[in-house]
Amino acid sequence: MQRDGVSEPLEPDYNVAPTKPVYAVLTGRARGTGEHRGTGEHRGTGEHNHADHEPGGDEQAAGQARELRIVRWGLVPFWAKDPSIGSRLINARSETVSVKPAFRRAFARRRCLLPADGYYEWSRPGGDAKAAKQPYYIYRADGASLAFAGLYELWRNPAFPDDHPDAWLWTTTIITTSAPDELGRIHDRMPMVIEPALWADWLDPGNSDTSDLLGLMAPAGSAGLVYRRVSTAVNSVRNNGPRLIEPAEPEPAGPESAGPESAGPESAGPESAGPEPAGPEPAGPSAEPPARSPRLPRSPRLRSGASRGVPGSGPDTLF
């Protein structure tokens, strides 16, 4: 991590819900060069479109630095009249992210990685529409962190002056894709995971070629991912803590015998639901247990932890 924009680390969170703060890794501009200088440091007036101040070409490349920031889950487009729309834009479908009005500009200019220890998904046992949904925790078998493909935006709050800490609101959304193999039996959507070799390309704000960017979102694979049944306590955002990801009592039949619950974006609001409802959960610090998990279906949740990064780390290192 070349720059840490986090003044106070987030507490580990095992039940990340929309509008909660999460970690995001992005490529910003060097200090004193304009945008990405931090909340309250942007210059401009009320309704200015912050994107118009972005430089391009060699000047931008020369001032780039990878940084860690805290953003709010639920994207608020720069053109929104108020931030309430963010609760409905927690996810963006990979199939339409480059053309949807709420996401296309951020997709071209403001991409980020959302570190997470894992995420939650729900399935109805046996495909029974009347049965209660069973939560599953999905994570890497080797314990490594996941890096979800995300977008971020800056929204200018006209209620505050330029130098106010709340003048600019940083928000994010998680890009989702179809879930393959075993994971597809739990739910047909999952967060888009970007492999380490592609992190630099994904975070490069100078790359706005749609075909290139779509190519970085290769077909999702479930290799290395495992899952386990967990307690229905995660269904309530009031519950939190490591116990939420502990294995539940053995079930009579695994997800193989239950068809995936169909929760498409249509059933969860604009660009949300299935693919959209995946929440970023930053991986927990090495000294702490994992903290959150995203929920991809209709009530997205994440499990993420705090990882502050180390100044001066290599460009191919997320943290």
C-alpha positions, 0 to 999 in steps of 0.5 A: 500500500503506497498511501493510507487514507484511513485515520481510524481503522474500522472494527472487524465486522462479521455482518456488513449491511448496506450503508455501512463503512467498508474498506476500499483499495483504489488508485488515487492522485498524489497529495496536492494534485486535486481529486482524491486528496481526501474528504474536505480537501476538494475544491469546487462549488456545490454542483460541480461535477468532480469528474471534470477535474480529473487529468489524464495522460502522463500527468495522471500516471505520474501522480498516481498512488495506491491507497486504502480508504473507508467508503460507504457501501451503496453507490451514490452517483455524482448526479444524484439529488440526495444520497438515499439512492445508495441503499438500492445500488449496493451491487452492479451486474457485470453483464450491464455495469458498463452501460447502466447510467448509475455505474457506467461513469464509475466503471470507466474512471473509478474502479476499486478492490473491496477486500473481504474474508468471505461473504454470505449467501442464502438458499431455501432447503430443497428449493421449497419456496415456503422454507426458511432461507439457510445462510452459508458462509463462503470463503477461501479454503486457504484462508486468504483474502478475497478482492471483490471488483468494485466501483466508487463515487464521490458525491458532493453534498450541497448542504456543506461548504467545501472545507467541511468534513462531510462535503464529499461522500465516498461510496461504493458498489460490488460488481456481481456475476453468475455463480458457477459449479457448486456455489451456483447451487446455493445462489446463482450470483456471487461477487466478482473476484479479481485475481492478484495478477490483474489488480494493477490493471483493474485499479488503473484509472487511465484505462477506460477502454470498455472491452479491456475492462470487461476482459479483466472480469473473466468468467467467475470460478469457484476454485479454492472457495469452500462454504459451510452452513452457519447460524440464522443469527446472521439474518439480523443486522443487529447480530455481529461477532465471530460466532456468525461464521462458525459452523451450524449444526449438520444439515440433513441434506446439503445444497446439492439437493436444493436448487439455487434460490432465484434472487435476481436484481429485479427482486432486490431493487435496481442493480441489487438483489442477486448479483448486486447485493454482495457487500465488501468485507475487508479482510481482518488484520493479521492480528485479528480474526476475519471480520465480515462477510458479504451477503449477495442475495436480497439482503447483502451482507459481508464479512470483512476486517480491517487491514490498514496496509503498509506504506511502501509495499510493492505495487502488486500487493493489495495490502 
